[in-house]
Amino acid sequence: MAATPEQRSLSSNRLYQYDQVKSDLQAGFTPDFFGKPEATAEAILKLVDSENPPLRLFLGSKAYPWVKQVYQTRYAEWDAWSEVSNEAHGH
């Protein structure tokens, strides 16, 4: 059984250093950020019924654009360092 928020607050010390981070994060949540949980069922059923389901699926409209941007940045960095990476192969 998971601990309630009250139980968690009794068993841990508050780290005030993170108050601004938490506040900034919460300020970024718009009313549509989390979407509608009831919309998830149809997406899951489509996934289950698929002949070739993906290993991973982003649900909702917020995660995919964010991950795409993160990976584009990573790919650009990896490309910039590809010569050094290839040199490490030794041939």
N, C-alpha and C positions, 0 to 999 in steps of 0.2 A: 504494500500500500504506500503510495507516494505521500510525502510530508506536505502538510498544508503550508501556505505562505507564513502563517503565524508560527508554525513549528520551525520552519527554516530560519525565520528571523531570530528565534530564540537560540538556535544552535550555531549561528555564525555572527561574526563581527562585521558591521557595516564598514565598507571602504569608501570613505568620503571623497577620496581622490577620483573616484569614478562618477561622482554625481553629475558633473558637466557632460561627460560622455553619454550617460544615460539620458540626460535631458535633451541633448542634441539629437540623439537617435529617436527619441519619442516625438520630437518636434517634426521630424521628417515623415512621420506616418500621417498620410492623408486619409480621409474617410474611406476611400476606395482601396487603400493599400492591401488589405487582407482579403479582399474579394468576398464571395459568398460561398460558404462551405457546402451548401446544398448543390452547387454547380459541379462539385468534384465527382460526384457519383457517376454521372454520364461519361466524363473523361476516363475514369477508371474502367468502366465497362467497355469503352472503345479500345482501351489498351489491352484488356483481357481477351477480347474477341479478335484482336489483330493476329494475322498469320505470322507476322514478323515484328513483334513488339520490341521497342528499344530497351536497352539495358537500363537507361535512366530517362526520366521524363520530368521536365519542369512543369509544375502545375501553377496556374495563375498567370497573369500578364506582366508581373514585375521581375521574376527571377531570370527568365531567358535573356532579356535585353541587358541586364546587369552582368550576367555570366559571359555573354558574348563580348561585351566591352572589356571585361577583365582578361579574357583569353586573347583578344586582339592585341592588347598591351603586352601580354606575355609572349605571343608569337613575334611581335616586333623586337622585343628584347632578345629572344632566342636567335632570330635572324641576324641581329646586329653582332652577336657573339658566335655565329656559326663557324667562322674561320678558326677561332681559338678552339672551339669544340672539336673540329676536324683535325687540328694539329695534335690534339691529345690522343688520337688514334694511333699515331706513330708510323704511318705509311705515307 
